[in-house]
Amino acid sequence: MAKRKRRTKAEIEASKVQELEQVIELDESTEKESLGLGDTIEKITKATGIDKLVKFVAGEDCGCDERRIKLNKIIRFKKINCLTEAEYNYLDEYFKEKTNKISLSQLKELTKIYNRVLNARNEPTSCSSCARSRINTLEQIYKEYN
């Protein structure tokens, strides 16, 4: 019968720390919601450590980000609803203005369109970067119709 090697206190602590780091890494990778297949694959490769191996072999610019974006476009998890004719006409008028200012009534209407099309539950915001992000998303959707 072979004798089992006893682990030292330091080895046990190091093992616990390593396990905790893996749990934290998994939590970080599942933190953001996947938009599509590309994000899901990215989470899996990070959780398994494959991403580090690929970057070691292929270098920092291995093409993973481009692949992730393409896969997200091909297989999207969040369903985007079509614009109604009234919404399209509103966006058409809004984007033809090409202004950097937005009124409260415009912000409310754009938020209403954004929420319905993207199945979101956002409130109109005074945060300019948040509003700009939503408007940019609506503009991308609007351009798909042209």
C-alpha positions in Angstrom: 0.0 0.0 0.0 1.4 3.4 -1.0 1.6 6.2 1.5 -0.3 9.3 0.7 1.7 12.5 0.6 0.5 15.0 3.2 0.0 18.5 1.9 1.5 21.3 3.8 -0.7 24.2 5.1 0.8 26.5 2.4 -0.1 24.0 -0.4 -3.7 23.7 0.9 -4.0 27.6 1.1 -2.5 27.9 -2.4 -5.0 25.4 -3.7 -7.9 27.3 -2.1 -6.7 30.6 -3.5 -6.4 29.0 -7.0 -10.0 27.6 -6.8 -11.3 31.0 -5.6 -9.5 32.8 -8.6 -11.2 30.3 -11.0 -14.6 31.1 -9.4 -14.0 34.8 -9.7 -12.9 34.4 -13.3 -16.1 32.5 -14.1 -18.2 35.2 -12.4 -16.5 38.0 -14.4 -17.1 36.1 -17.6 -20.8 35.7 -17.0 -21.2 39.3 -15.7 -22.3 40.8 -19.0 -25.3 39.4 -20.9 -24.5 37.7 -24.1 -25.8 39.5 -27.2 -25.2 36.5 -29.4 -23.2 33.4 -30.1 -19.8 35.2 -30.2 -20.2 36.5 -26.7 -21.1 33.0 -25.4 -18.1 31.5 -27.1 -15.9 34.2 -25.6 -17.2 33.4 -22.1 -16.5 29.7 -22.6 -13.0 30.2 -23.9 -12.2 32.6 -20.9 -13.6 30.2 -18.4 -11.6 27.2 -19.8 -8.4 29.2 -20.4 -8.4 28.5 -24.1 -8.2 32.3 -24.8 -4.9 32.6 -23.1 -3.5 29.6 -25.0 -4.7 31.1 -28.3 -3.1 34.5 -27.5 0.1 32.7 -26.6 0.2 30.8 -29.8 -1.3 33.3 -32.3 -0.3 36.6 -30.5 -2.4 39.3 -29.1 -4.2 40.1 -32.4 -5.6 36.6 -33.0 -8.8 37.8 -34.7 -11.0 36.7 -31.8 -12.7 40.1 -31.4 -13.6 40.2 -35.1 -14.9 36.7 -35.0 -17.0 37.4 -31.9 -18.6 40.5 -33.6 -19.4 38.5 -36.8 -20.9 35.6 -34.8 -23.0 38.1 -32.8 -24.4 39.5 -36.0 -25.1 36.1 -37.5 -26.7 34.6 -34.4 -28.2 37.3 -32.1 -29.9 36.3 -28.9 -32.0 39.4 -28.3 -34.9 39.7 -30.8 -35.2 43.1 -32.4 -38.7 44.0 -33.4 -39.4 45.8 -36.8 -40.1 49.5 -36.8 -43.7 50.5 -37.4 -44.3 52.9 -40.3 -45.0 55.7 -37.8 -41.7 55.0 -35.9 -39.8 54.8 -39.2 -41.2 58.2 -40.3 -40.4 59.8 -36.9 -36.8 58.5 -37.1 -36.5 59.6 -40.7 -37.5 63.2 -39.7 -35.3 63.1 -36.6 -32.1 61.9 -38.4 -32.6 64.2 -41.4 -32.4 67.2 -39.0 -28.7 66.5 -38.1 -28.8 68.4 -34.8 -26.8 67.9 -31.6 -29.7 69.1 -29.4 -32.6 67.1 -28.3 -35.8 68.2 -26.6 -37.5 66.3 -23.8 -40.4 65.3 -26.0 -38.0 63.9 -28.6 -36.1 62.1 -25.9 -39.3 60.5 -24.6 -40.4 59.5 -28.1 -37.0 58.0 -29.0 -36.9 56.1 -25.7 -40.4 54.8 -26.4 -39.3 53.5 -29.9 -36.0 52.1 -28.4 -37.9 50.2 -25.7 -40.4 48.7 -28.1 -38.0 47.7 -30.8 -35.3 46.3 -28.5 -37.6 44.9 -25.8 -36.1 47.2 -23.2 -37.4 49.0 -20.2 -35.4 52.2 -20.1 -36.6 55.6 -18.9 -35.7 58.8 -20.6 -32.3 59.9 -19.2 -30.5 63.2 -18.7 -27.2 61.3 -19.1 -25.9 62.5 -22.5 -23.7 59.5 -23.2 -26.6 57.1 -22.4 -29.0 59.0 -24.6 -26.4 59.2 -27.4 -25.8 55.4 -27.2 -29.5 54.7 -27.5 -29.8 57.2 -30.4 -26.8 55.6 -32.2 -28.5 52.1 -31.8 -31.7 53.5 -33.3 -29.8 55.1 -36.1 -28.2 51.7 -37.0 -31.6 50.1 -37.0 -33.0 53.0 -39.1 -30.2 52.7 -41.6 -31.0 49.0 -42.1 -34.2 50.1 -43.7 -32.5 52.3 -46.3 
